[in-house]
Amino acid sequence: MNDSSWGAPQGAGYWGTPEMRAAPAGPAHDVHDAQQTRPMPNVPDVPDAGRDAADRADRDRDAAHVSGPLFRDEMPQEPMSTPLPPPPQKKRAGRDLRAAIGVGVGLGAVIVASLFIVKAVFIGVIAVAVVVGLWELTSRLQERKGIKAPLVPLAVGGAAMVIAGYVRGPEGAWVAMALTALAVLVWRMTEPPEGYLKDVTAGVFAAFYVPFLATFVALLLTADDGPWRVLTFLVLTVVSDTGAYAVGWRFGKHKLAPRISPGKTREGLLGAVAFAMAAGALCMEFLIDGGAWWQGLLLGLAVAASATLGDLGESMIKRDLGIKDMGTLLPGHGGIMDRLDSLLPTAPVVWLLMVLFVGSG
């Protein structure tokens, strides 16, 4: 912009307004009075180059002042600093997957080796798992609820229950279960009567929940193709859990039982059913003597249902106790009971369907 466009003064040293310039001279408006209406500032004498630089600085300052409010649209706008949205968070598993996979592979190797080499060793593995599971369960009951279920008769009776089931069949398992319950009642009598009812009730529940249900794994092993039946039982349960986790983690949106286990979804249940049915058809066709693929479909469906109910059942127990895991023995998994939750209720289901489909021999 040039100076004339901004209304620069016509004469040097004149600072009046146009109205003052047009006022007639006279007693009331003589030149002396007009000049005094706006006194001149005292400006020191500066060289012409300095005066020109000062004039240019004044014009630039005035232009910046005027262009701000009047010509805001013509000035370059600085981009507004709006916060960037956070990057989408990837779904994460609730446990250390590396540790969980490593422990799972190690346990699987021990189970498979004992299962196909010496059956008695596998029975010992079941008995050890039962005793450790009972210890975890009774410890959490005492810590969180003050319930003192007697561990000694439970551990001895639980191991005897598994061995009796393998040696004497279902009748031996039932007899051992009855004797274990009786031992719990008697053992608790050595302590004061306060809390007797809740202690023995919890003891009988623990005897049924852990060793008695585990005895059906030993019953599976008594058949001629027992190792393959046990392997089918283990594979279907693991595949069901894996399918539920994989599909639920990727596609899960609708909660299955939010009050019991908020992480489980209906989509995960469908994944468990699909994976277990496919694995069941393959196992019954190729691993079980006299089995058929359609029987495997029914077996897989039943396993997916029982494994899910077993998982929800232990979640209910842990929610009542106010804990996340039953123990810390297995890195990435929790405790032994956290791995037996879906296996225990599935064992009698698989045993019964195997007997119906291909017999007990």
C-alpha atoms as a printed R data frame, in Angstrom:
    type eleno elety resid chain resno       x        y      z
1   ATOM     1    CA   MET     A     1   0.000    0.000  0.000
2   ATOM     2    CA   ASN     A     2   1.150    3.542 -0.669
3   ATOM     3    CA   ASP     A     3   0.914    6.433  1.708
4   ATOM     4    CA   SER     A     4  -1.968    8.207 -0.033
5   ATOM     5    CA   SER     A     5  -4.278    5.335  0.425
6   ATOM     6    CA   TRP     A     6  -3.965    5.609  4.187
7   ATOM     7    CA   GLY     A     7  -4.863    9.385  4.251
8   ATOM     8    CA   ALA     A     8  -1.361   10.769  4.722
9   ATOM     9    CA   PRO     A     9  -1.143   14.578  5.711
10  ATOM    10    CA   GLN     A    10  -1.032   17.108  2.900
11  ATOM    11    CA   GLY     A    11   1.503   19.486  4.363
12  ATOM    12    CA   ALA     A    12   4.625   18.880  6.280
13  ATOM    13    CA   GLY     A    13   4.202   19.392  9.986
14  ATOM    14    CA   TYR     A    14   0.383   19.724  9.830
15  ATOM    15    CA   TRP     A    15  -1.475   17.395 12.225
16  ATOM    16    CA   GLY     A    16  -5.019   18.799 12.048
17  ATOM    17    CA   THR     A    17  -8.151   17.065 10.791
18  ATOM    18    CA   PRO     A    18  -9.954   18.074  7.539
19  ATOM    19    CA   GLU     A    19 -12.638   19.885  9.545
20  ATOM    20    CA   MET     A    20 -10.004   21.945 11.293
21  ATOM    21    CA   ARG     A    21  -8.420   22.718  7.955
22  ATOM    22    CA   ALA     A    22 -11.705   24.019  6.556
23  ATOM    23    CA   ALA     A    23 -12.568   26.202  9.586
24  ATOM    24    CA   PRO     A    24 -12.555   30.017  8.807
25  ATOM    25    CA   ALA     A    25  -9.940   32.196 10.369
26  ATOM    26    CA   GLY     A    26 -11.096   34.641 12.938
27  ATOM    27    CA   PRO     A    27 -10.936   35.529 16.493
28  ATOM    28    CA   ALA     A    28 -12.361   32.156 17.511
29  ATOM    29    CA   HIS     A    29 -10.439   30.087 14.980
30  ATOM    30    CA   ASP     A    30  -7.150   31.803 14.199
31  ATOM    31    CA   VAL     A    31  -4.211   29.887 13.038
32  ATOM    32    CA   HIS     A    32  -2.484   30.068 16.380
33  ATOM    33    CA   ASP     A    33  -5.473   28.577 18.198
34  ATOM    34    CA   ALA     A    34  -5.931   25.909 15.570
35  ATOM    35    CA   GLN     A    35  -2.355   24.862 15.936
36  ATOM    36    CA   GLN     A    36  -2.724   24.708 19.712
37  ATOM    37    CA   THR     A    37  -5.810   22.449 19.681
38  ATOM    38    CA   ARG     A    38  -3.471   19.454 19.230
39  ATOM    39    CA   PRO     A    39   0.005   20.196 20.445
40  ATOM    40    CA   MET     A    40   2.924   18.899 18.451
41  ATOM    41    CA   PRO     A    41   5.094   16.308 20.141
42  ATOM    42    CA   ASN     A    42   8.673   17.220 20.729
43  ATOM    43    CA   VAL     A    43  10.603   15.066 18.287
44  ATOM    44    CA   PRO     A    44  14.344   15.328 18.279
45  ATOM    45    CA   ASP     A    45  16.055   16.124 15.068
46  ATOM    46    CA   VAL     A    46  17.195   13.016 13.262
47  ATOM    47    CA   PRO     A    47  18.939   12.610  9.918
48  ATOM    48    CA   ASP     A    48  16.810   12.124  6.820
49  ATOM    49    CA   ALA     A    49  17.730    8.436  6.535
50  ATOM    50    CA   GLY     A    50  16.748    7.869 10.151
51  ATOM    51    CA   ARG     A    51  13.533    9.854  9.694
52  ATOM    52    CA   ASP     A    52  12.607    7.769  6.650
53  ATOM    53    CA   ALA     A    53  13.255    4.551  8.550
54  ATOM    54    CA   ALA     A    54  11.152    5.774 11.466
55  ATOM    55    CA   ASP     A    55   8.311    6.727  9.093
56  ATOM    56    CA   ARG     A    56   8.402    3.314  7.509
57  ATOM    57    CA   ALA     A    57   8.320    1.619 10.903
58  ATOM    58    CA   ASP     A    58   5.311    3.756 11.922
59  ATOM    59    CA   ARG     A    59   3.488    2.890  8.699
60  ATOM    60    CA   ASP     A    60   4.187   -0.809  9.135
61  ATOM    61    CA   ARG     A    61   2.950   -0.693 12.715
62  ATOM    62    CA   ASP     A    62  -0.226    1.189 11.691
63  ATOM    63    CA   ALA     A    63  -0.841   -1.220  8.826
64  ATOM    64    CA   ALA     A    64  -0.535   -4.227 11.148
65  ATOM    65    CA   HIS     A    65  -2.892   -2.548 13.623
66  ATOM    66    CA   VAL     A    66  -5.548   -1.771 11.015
67  ATOM    67    CA   SER     A    67  -5.296   -4.963  9.012
68  ATOM    68    CA   GLY     A    68  -5.943   -7.046 12.122
69  ATOM    69    CA   PRO     A    69  -9.584   -6.185 12.757
70  ATOM    70    CA   LEU     A    70 -10.529   -4.971  9.263
71  ATOM    71    CA   PHE     A    71  -8.926   -7.476  6.945
72  ATOM    72    CA   ARG     A    72  -8.787  -10.605  9.039
73  ATOM    73    CA   ASP     A    73  -9.715  -12.830  6.101
74  ATOM    74    CA   GLU     A    74  -6.755  -11.573  4.063
75  ATOM    75    CA   MET     A    75  -4.186  -12.459  6.706
76  ATOM    76    CA   PRO     A    76  -2.660  -15.949  6.676
77  ATOM    77    CA   GLN     A    77  -4.350  -18.122  9.249
78  ATOM    78    CA   GLU     A    78  -2.298  -20.352 11.487
79  ATOM    79    CA   PRO     A    79  -3.662  -23.882 11.676
80  ATOM    80    CA   MET     A    80  -5.487  -24.572 14.903
81  ATOM    81    CA   SER     A    81  -3.632  -26.980 17.110
82  ATOM    82    CA   THR     A    82  -6.284  -29.614 17.694
83  ATOM    83    CA   PRO     A    83  -5.254  -32.716 19.626
84  ATOM    84    CA   LEU     A    84  -4.853  -35.786 17.464
85  ATOM    85    CA   PRO     A    85  -7.171  -38.670 18.270
86  ATOM    86    CA   PRO     A    86  -5.411  -41.478 20.119
87  ATOM    87    CA   PRO     A    87  -4.422  -44.423 17.963
88  ATOM    88    CA   PRO     A    88  -6.798  -47.344 18.154
89  ATOM    89    CA   GLN     A    89  -5.845  -49.719 20.887
90  ATOM    90    CA   LYS     A    90  -5.290  -53.282 19.857
91  ATOM    91    CA   LYS     A    91  -7.043  -55.975 21.796
92  ATOM    92    CA   ARG     A    92  -4.738  -57.584 24.238
93  ATOM    93    CA   ALA     A    93  -4.955  -60.872 25.915
94  ATOM    94    CA   GLY     A    94  -5.434  -60.832 29.644
95  ATOM    95    CA   ARG     A    95  -2.411  -63.135 30.282
96  ATOM    96    CA   ASP     A    96   1.188  -63.622 29.214
97  ATOM    97    CA   LEU     A    97   0.657  -65.651 26.053
98  ATOM    98    CA   ARG     A    98   4.264  -66.773 25.763
99  ATOM    99    CA   ALA     A    99   4.294  -68.172 29.274
100 ATOM   100    CA   ALA     A   100   0.844  -69.697 28.792
101 ATOM   101    CA   ILE     A   101   1.862  -71.441 25.558
102 ATOM   102    CA   GLY     A   102   5.128  -72.678 27.037
103 ATOM   103    CA   VAL     A   103   3.452  -74.106 30.137
104 ATOM   104    CA   GLY     A   104   0.669  -75.619 28.045
105 ATOM   105    CA   VAL     A   105   3.120  -77.346 25.709
106 ATOM   106    CA   GLY     A   106   5.112  -78.676 28.672
107 ATOM   107    CA   LEU     A   107   2.035  -80.064 30.400
108 ATOM   108    CA   GLY     A   108   0.814  -81.585 27.151
109 ATOM   109    CA   ALA     A   109   4.128  -83.355 26.627
110 ATOM   110    CA   VAL     A   110   4.063  -84.840 30.125
111 ATOM   111    CA   ILE     A   111   0.445  -85.974 29.745
112 ATOM   112    CA   VAL     A   112   0.881  -87.523 26.311
113 ATOM   113    CA   ALA     A   113   4.111  -89.279 27.271
114 ATOM   114    CA   SER     A   114   2.611  -90.786 30.414
115 ATOM   115    CA   LEU     A   115  -0.608  -91.637 28.624
116 ATOM   116    CA   PHE     A   116   0.935  -93.758 25.870
117 ATOM   117    CA   ILE     A   117   3.948  -95.189 27.696
118 ATOM   118    CA   VAL     A   118   2.678  -96.363 31.099
119 ATOM   119    CA   LYS     A   119  -0.982  -95.963 32.050
120 ATOM   120    CA   ALA     A   120  -0.183  -96.117 35.762
121 ATOM   121    CA   VAL     A   121   2.003  -93.028 35.424
122 ATOM   122    CA   PHE     A   122  -0.880  -91.141 33.888
123 ATOM   123    CA   ILE     A   123  -3.103  -92.164 36.801
124 ATOM   124    CA   GLY     A   124  -0.440  -90.731 39.080
125 ATOM   125    CA   VAL     A   125  -0.515  -87.460 37.110
126 ATOM   126    CA   ILE     A   126  -4.288  -87.261 37.616
127 ATOM   127    CA   ALA     A   127  -3.936  -87.946 41.344
128 ATOM   128    CA   VAL     A   128  -1.285  -85.233 41.756
129 ATOM   129    CA   ALA     A   129  -3.430  -82.722 39.859
130 ATOM   130    CA   VAL     A   130  -6.389  -83.594 42.086
131 ATOM   131    CA   VAL     A   131  -4.425  -83.106 45.317
132 ATOM   132    CA   VAL     A   132  -2.983  -79.765 44.166
133 ATOM   133    CA   GLY     A   133  -6.415  -78.619 42.995
134 ATOM   134    CA   LEU     A   134  -7.946  -79.492 46.365
135 ATOM   135    CA   TRP     A   135  -5.197  -77.590 48.151
136 ATOM   136    CA   GLU     A   136  -5.846  -74.494 46.023
137 ATOM   137    CA   LEU     A   137  -9.602  -74.656 46.503
138 ATOM   138    CA   THR     A   138  -9.541  -75.200 50.277
139 ATOM   139    CA   SER     A   139  -6.867  -72.509 50.730
140 ATOM   140    CA   ARG     A   140  -8.947  -69.916 48.895
141 ATOM   141    CA   LEU     A   141 -12.064  -70.879 50.842
142 ATOM   142    CA   GLN     A   142 -10.264  -70.346 54.133
143 ATOM   143    CA   GLU     A   143  -8.577  -67.113 53.069
144 ATOM   144    CA   ARG     A   144 -11.642  -65.434 51.585
145 ATOM   145    CA   LYS     A   145 -14.572  -66.950 53.486
146 ATOM   146    CA   GLY     A   146 -13.100  -68.393 56.656
147 ATOM   147    CA   ILE     A   147 -14.313  -71.885 55.656
148 ATOM   148    CA   LYS     A   148 -12.031  -74.657 56.925
149 ATOM   149    CA   ALA     A   149 -12.691  -77.648 54.701
150 ATOM   150    CA   PRO     A   150 -10.391  -80.427 56.019
151 ATOM   151    CA   LEU     A   151  -7.637  -80.933 53.450
152 ATOM   152    CA   VAL     A   152  -6.088  -84.175 54.752
153 ATOM   153    CA   PRO     A   153  -9.132  -86.463 54.290
154 ATOM   154    CA   LEU     A   154  -9.905  -84.720 51.019
155 ATOM   155    CA   ALA     A   155  -6.420  -85.265 49.602
156 ATOM   156    CA   VAL     A   156  -6.197  -88.908 50.705
157 ATOM   157    CA   GLY     A   157  -9.751  -89.684 49.658
158 ATOM   158    CA   GLY     A   158  -9.358  -87.833 46.346
159 ATOM   159    CA   ALA     A   159  -6.268  -89.798 45.312
160 ATOM   160    CA   ALA     A   160  -7.954  -93.040 46.414
161 ATOM   161    CA   MET     A   161 -11.036  -92.115 44.397
162 ATOM   162    CA   VAL     A   162  -9.037  -91.821 41.142
163 ATOM   163    CA   ILE     A   163  -7.202  -95.099 41.756
164 ATOM   164    CA   ALA     A   164 -10.409  -96.934 42.720
165 ATOM   165    CA   GLY     A   165 -12.133  -95.714 39.575
166 ATOM   166    CA   TYR     A   166  -9.315  -97.029 37.405
167 ATOM   167    CA   VAL     A   167  -9.063 -100.357 39.209
168 ATOM   168    CA   ARG     A   168 -12.712 -101.071 40.109
169 ATOM   169    CA   GLY     A   169 -14.659  -98.982 37.644
170 ATOM   170    CA   PRO     A   170 -17.643  -96.735 38.434
171 ATOM   171    CA   GLU     A   171 -18.595  -98.766 41.499
172 ATOM   172    CA   GLY     A   172 -15.186  -98.249 43.035
173 ATOM   173    CA   ALA     A   173 -15.401  -94.500 42.348
174 ATOM   174    CA   TRP     A   174 -18.764  -94.215 44.101
175 ATOM   175    CA   VAL     A   175 -17.585  -96.188 47.136
176 ATOM   176    CA   ALA     A   176 -14.472  -94.039 47.450
177 ATOM   177    CA   MET     A   177 -16.587  -90.887 47.163
178 ATOM   178    CA   ALA     A   178 -18.871  -92.025 49.996
179 ATOM   179    CA   LEU     A   179 -15.935  -92.940 52.236
180 ATOM   180    CA   THR     A   180 -14.257  -89.581 51.541
181 ATOM   181    CA   ALA     A   181 -17.395  -87.687 52.540
182 ATOM   182    CA   LEU     A   182 -17.614  -89.727 55.738
183 ATOM   183    CA   ALA     A   183 -13.965  -89.032 56.513
184 ATOM   184    CA   VAL     A   184 -14.584  -85.290 56.117
185 ATOM   185    CA   LEU     A   185 -17.465  -85.431 58.609
186 ATOM   186    CA   VAL     A   186 -15.414  -87.326 61.184
187 ATOM   187    CA   TRP     A   187 -12.205  -85.320 60.755
188 ATOM   188    CA   ARG     A   188 -13.991  -82.044 61.362
189 ATOM   189    CA   MET     A   189 -15.333  -83.329 64.691
190 ATOM   190    CA   THR     A   190 -11.887  -82.933 66.247
191 ATOM   191    CA   GLU     A   191 -12.337  -79.141 66.206
192 ATOM   192    CA   PRO     A   192 -14.872  -76.849 67.967
193 ATOM   193    CA   PRO     A   193 -18.448  -77.081 66.658
194 ATOM   194    CA   GLU     A   194 -18.626  -73.457 65.484
195 ATOM   195    CA   GLY     A   195 -18.803  -73.468 61.698
196 ATOM   196    CA   TYR     A   196 -19.064  -77.260 61.500
197 ATOM   197    CA   LEU     A   197 -21.928  -77.292 59.016
198 ATOM   198    CA   LYS     A   198 -20.349  -74.907 56.511
199 ATOM   199    CA   ASP     A   199 -16.956  -76.615 56.794
200 ATOM   200    CA   VAL     A   200 -18.223  -80.132 56.104
201 ATOM   201    CA   THR     A   201 -20.558  -78.877 53.372
202 ATOM   202    CA   ALA     A   202 -17.632  -77.225 51.624
203 ATOM   203    CA   GLY     A   203 -15.582  -80.401 52.120
204 ATOM   204    CA   VAL     A   204 -18.185  -82.677 50.518
205 ATOM   205    CA   PHE     A   205 -18.589  -80.182 47.671
206 ATOM   206    CA   ALA     A   206 -14.813  -80.135 47.095
207 ATOM   207    CA   ALA     A   207 -14.686  -83.947 47.082
208 ATOM   208    CA   PHE     A   208 -17.350  -84.133 44.406
209 ATOM   209    CA   TYR     A   209 -16.157  -81.169 42.362
210 ATOM   210    CA   VAL     A   210 -12.481  -82.127 41.993
211 ATOM   211    CA   PRO     A   211 -11.598  -85.820 42.522
212 ATOM   212    CA   PHE     A   212 -14.939  -87.437 41.709
213 ATOM   213    CA   LEU     A   213 -15.293  -85.671 38.355
214 ATOM   214    CA   ALA     A   214 -11.611  -86.336 37.603
215 ATOM   215    CA   THR     A   215 -12.243  -90.059 38.167
216 ATOM   216    CA   PHE     A   216 -14.098  -90.199 34.840
217 ATOM   217    CA   VAL     A   217 -10.799  -89.521 33.069
218 ATOM   218    CA   ALA     A   218  -9.468  -92.688 34.705
219 ATOM   219    CA   LEU     A   219 -12.618  -94.511 33.571
220 ATOM   220    CA   LEU     A   220 -11.928  -93.438 29.986
221 ATOM   221    CA   LEU     A   221  -8.477  -94.971 30.269
222 ATOM   222    CA   THR     A   222  -9.798  -98.435 31.234
223 ATOM   223    CA   ALA     A   223 -11.021  -99.186 27.694
224 ATOM   224    CA   ASP     A   224  -8.835 -101.037 25.190
225 ATOM   225    CA   ASP     A   225  -8.373  -97.829 23.232
226 ATOM   226    CA   GLY     A   226  -8.341  -95.838 26.464
227 ATOM   227    CA   PRO     A   227  -5.355  -93.604 25.621
228 ATOM   228    CA   TRP     A   228  -7.036  -92.490 22.404
229 ATOM   229    CA   ARG     A   229 -10.277  -91.789 24.254
230 ATOM   230    CA   VAL     A   230  -8.432  -89.693 26.811
231 ATOM   231    CA   LEU     A   231  -6.551  -87.905 24.037
232 ATOM   232    CA   THR     A   232  -9.844  -87.181 22.256
233 ATOM   233    CA   PHE     A   233 -11.279  -85.804 25.487
234 ATOM   234    CA   LEU     A   234  -8.266  -83.534 26.008
235 ATOM   235    CA   VAL     A   235  -8.097  -82.389 22.379
236 ATOM   236    CA   LEU     A   236 -11.789  -81.512 22.186
237 ATOM   237    CA   THR     A   237 -11.686  -79.551 25.438
238 ATOM   238    CA   VAL     A   238  -8.572  -77.616 24.446
239 ATOM   239    CA   VAL     A   239  -9.900  -76.957 20.935
240 ATOM   240    CA   SER     A   240 -13.199  -75.742 22.375
241 ATOM   241    CA   ASP     A   241 -11.412  -73.297 24.683
242 ATOM   242    CA   THR     A   242  -9.124  -72.169 21.873
243 ATOM   243    CA   GLY     A   243 -11.996  -71.604 19.458
244 ATOM   244    CA   ALA     A   244 -13.919  -69.632 22.047
245 ATOM   245    CA   TYR     A   245 -10.893  -67.459 22.780
246 ATOM   246    CA   ALA     A   246  -9.885  -66.862 19.150
247 ATOM   247    CA   VAL     A   247 -13.361  -66.065 17.806
248 ATOM   248    CA   GLY     A   248 -14.406  -64.105 20.883
249 ATOM   249    CA   TRP     A   249 -11.205  -62.033 20.866
250 ATOM   250    CA   ARG     A   250 -11.582  -61.174 17.183
251 ATOM   251    CA   PHE     A   251 -15.328  -60.895 16.683
252 ATOM   252    CA   GLY     A   252 -16.894  -60.906 20.164
253 ATOM   253    CA   LYS     A   253 -19.415  -58.105 20.737
254 ATOM   254    CA   HIS     A   254 -22.383  -59.629 22.565
255 ATOM   255    CA   LYS     A   255 -21.770  -60.711 26.163
256 ATOM   256    CA   LEU     A   256 -22.668  -64.261 27.067
257 ATOM   257    CA   ALA     A   257 -22.929  -63.940 30.857
258 ATOM   258    CA   PRO     A   258 -21.726  -60.455 31.870
259 ATOM   259    CA   ARG     A   259 -22.597  -60.884 35.548
260 ATOM   260    CA   ILE     A   260 -20.494  -64.040 35.807
261 ATOM   261    CA   SER     A   261 -17.691  -63.650 33.263
262 ATOM   262    CA   PRO     A   262 -17.666  -60.332 31.358
263 ATOM   263    CA   GLY     A   263 -14.995  -61.534 28.922
264 ATOM   264    CA   LYS     A   264 -17.085  -64.327 27.401
265 ATOM   265    CA   THR     A   265 -19.207  -63.584 24.347
266 ATOM   266    CA   ARG     A   266 -21.849  -65.348 22.305
267 ATOM   267    CA   GLU     A   267 -19.582  -65.201 19.300
268 ATOM   268    CA   GLY     A   268 -16.931  -66.991 21.348
269 ATOM   269    CA   LEU     A   269 -19.439  -69.717 22.218
270 ATOM   270    CA   LEU     A   270 -20.206  -70.197 18.528
271 ATOM   271    CA   GLY     A   271 -16.476  -70.455 17.864
272 ATOM   272    CA   ALA     A   272 -16.159  -73.100 20.579
273 ATOM   273    CA   VAL     A   273 -19.013  -75.122 19.070
274 ATOM   274    CA   ALA     A   274 -17.635  -74.909 15.518
275 ATOM   275    CA   PHE     A   275 -14.075  -75.818 16.480
276 ATOM   276    CA   ALA     A   276 -15.104  -78.645 18.821
277 ATOM   277    CA   MET     A   277 -17.523  -80.185 16.336
278 ATOM   278    CA   ALA     A   278 -14.908  -80.184 13.572
279 ATOM   279    CA   ALA     A   279 -12.296  -81.702 15.882
280 ATOM   280    CA   GLY     A   280 -14.823  -84.223 17.206
281 ATOM   281    CA   ALA     A   281 -15.680  -85.456 13.722
282 ATOM   282    CA   LEU     A   282 -11.995  -85.987 12.920
283 ATOM   283    CA   CYS     A   283 -11.192  -87.678 16.227
284 ATOM   284    CA   MET     A   284 -14.131  -90.069 16.189
285 ATOM   285    CA   GLU     A   285 -13.447  -90.992 12.555
286 ATOM   286    CA   PHE     A   286  -9.706  -91.585 12.826
287 ATOM   287    CA   LEU     A   287  -8.827  -92.193 16.510
288 ATOM   288    CA   ILE     A   288 -11.682  -94.156 18.086
289 ATOM   289    CA   ASP     A   289 -12.350  -97.788 17.162
290 ATOM   290    CA   GLY     A   290 -15.855  -98.077 15.708
291 ATOM   291    CA   GLY     A   291 -16.457  -94.317 15.820
292 ATOM   292    CA   ALA     A   292 -18.187  -92.286 13.107
293 ATOM   293    CA   TRP     A   293 -17.854  -88.657 12.067
294 ATOM   294    CA   TRP     A   294 -21.468  -87.803 12.903
295 ATOM   295    CA   GLN     A   295 -20.918  -89.083 16.434
296 ATOM   296    CA   GLY     A   296 -17.969  -86.723 16.621
297 ATOM   297    CA   LEU     A   297 -20.206  -83.802 15.699
298 ATOM   298    CA   LEU     A   298 -22.529  -84.597 18.601
299 ATOM   299    CA   LEU     A   299 -19.569  -85.199 20.909
300 ATOM   300    CA   GLY     A   300 -18.006  -81.864 19.951
301 ATOM   301    CA   LEU     A   301 -21.269  -80.025 20.557
302 ATOM   302    CA   ALA     A   302 -21.619  -81.608 23.996
303 ATOM   303    CA   VAL     A   303 -17.997  -80.824 24.876
304 ATOM   304    CA   ALA     A   304 -18.382  -77.167 23.882
305 ATOM   305    CA   ALA     A   305 -21.459  -76.879 26.100
306 ATOM   306    CA   SER     A   306 -19.963  -78.672 29.118
307 ATOM   307    CA   ALA     A   307 -16.606  -76.869 28.858
308 ATOM   308    CA   THR     A   308 -18.335  -73.488 28.722
309 ATOM   309    CA   LEU     A   309 -20.557  -74.340 31.689
310 ATOM   310    CA   GLY     A   310 -17.551  -75.573 33.641
311 ATOM   311    CA   ASP     A   311 -15.662  -72.372 32.921
312 ATOM   312    CA   LEU     A   312 -18.657  -70.297 33.982
313 ATOM   313    CA   GLY     A   313 -19.084  -72.417 37.110
314 ATOM   314    CA   GLU     A   314 -15.579  -71.755 38.352
315 ATOM   315    CA   SER     A   315 -15.894  -68.097 37.358
316 ATOM   316    CA   MET     A   316 -18.930  -67.978 39.629
317 ATOM   317    CA   ILE     A   317 -16.907  -69.469 42.479
318 ATOM   318    CA   LYS     A   318 -14.007  -67.056 41.964
319 ATOM   319    CA   ARG     A   319 -16.363  -64.084 41.724
320 ATOM   320    CA   ASP     A   320 -17.978  -65.129 45.006
321 ATOM   321    CA   LEU     A   321 -14.521  -65.412 46.576
322 ATOM   322    CA   GLY     A   322 -13.392  -62.113 45.054
323 ATOM   323    CA   ILE     A   323 -10.313  -63.527 43.316
324 ATOM   324    CA   LYS     A   324  -9.045  -63.650 39.744
325 ATOM   325    CA   ASP     A   325  -7.196  -66.982 39.849
326 ATOM   326    CA   MET     A   326  -7.258  -69.981 42.155
327 ATOM   327    CA   GLY     A   327  -3.473  -70.023 42.346
328 ATOM   328    CA   THR     A   328  -0.190  -68.956 40.792
329 ATOM   329    CA   LEU     A   329   1.482  -72.306 40.218
330 ATOM   330    CA   LEU     A   330   1.304  -72.178 36.402
331 ATOM   331    CA   PRO     A   331   2.678  -68.955 34.828
332 ATOM   332    CA   GLY     A   332   0.266  -67.538 32.292
333 ATOM   333    CA   HIS     A   333  -2.528  -69.847 33.466
334 ATOM   334    CA   GLY     A   334  -3.004  -69.223 37.183
335 ATOM   335    CA   GLY     A   335  -3.415  -72.354 39.250
336 ATOM   336    CA   ILE     A   336  -4.167  -76.002 38.560
337 ATOM   337    CA   MET     A   337  -7.857  -75.367 39.186
338 ATOM   338    CA   ASP     A   338  -7.836  -72.646 36.549
339 ATOM   339    CA   ARG     A   339  -6.884  -75.337 33.994
340 ATOM   340    CA   LEU     A   340  -9.243  -77.987 35.360
341 ATOM   341    CA   ASP     A   341 -12.321  -75.752 35.264
342 ATOM   342    CA   SER     A   342 -13.493  -76.891 31.814
343 ATOM   343    CA   LEU     A   343 -11.933  -80.373 31.983
344 ATOM   344    CA   LEU     A   344 -13.682  -81.584 35.137
345 ATOM   345    CA   PRO     A   345 -17.331  -81.283 34.022
346 ATOM   346    CA   THR     A   346 -16.448  -82.437 30.506
347 ATOM   347    CA   ALA     A   347 -14.941  -85.757 31.624
348 ATOM   348    CA   PRO     A   348 -18.240  -87.455 32.623
349 ATOM   349    CA   VAL     A   349 -19.937  -86.131 29.465
350 ATOM   350    CA   VAL     A   350 -17.275  -87.625 27.182
351 ATOM   351    CA   TRP     A   351 -17.214  -90.902 29.128
352 ATOM   352    CA   LEU     A   352 -20.996  -91.298 28.874
353 ATOM   353    CA   LEU     A   353 -21.152  -90.505 25.151
354 ATOM   354    CA   MET     A   354 -18.237  -92.826 24.410
355 ATOM   355    CA   VAL     A   355 -20.054  -95.650 26.205
356 ATOM   356    CA   LEU     A   356 -23.220  -94.926 24.240
357 ATOM   357    CA   PHE     A   357 -21.477  -94.636 20.883
358 ATOM   358    CA   VAL     A   358 -18.807  -97.349 20.957
359 ATOM   359    CA   GLY     A   359 -19.259  -99.168 24.270
360 ATOM   360    CA   SER     A   360 -17.136  -99.302 27.434
361 ATOM   361    CA   GLY     A   361 -14.595 -101.853 26.161
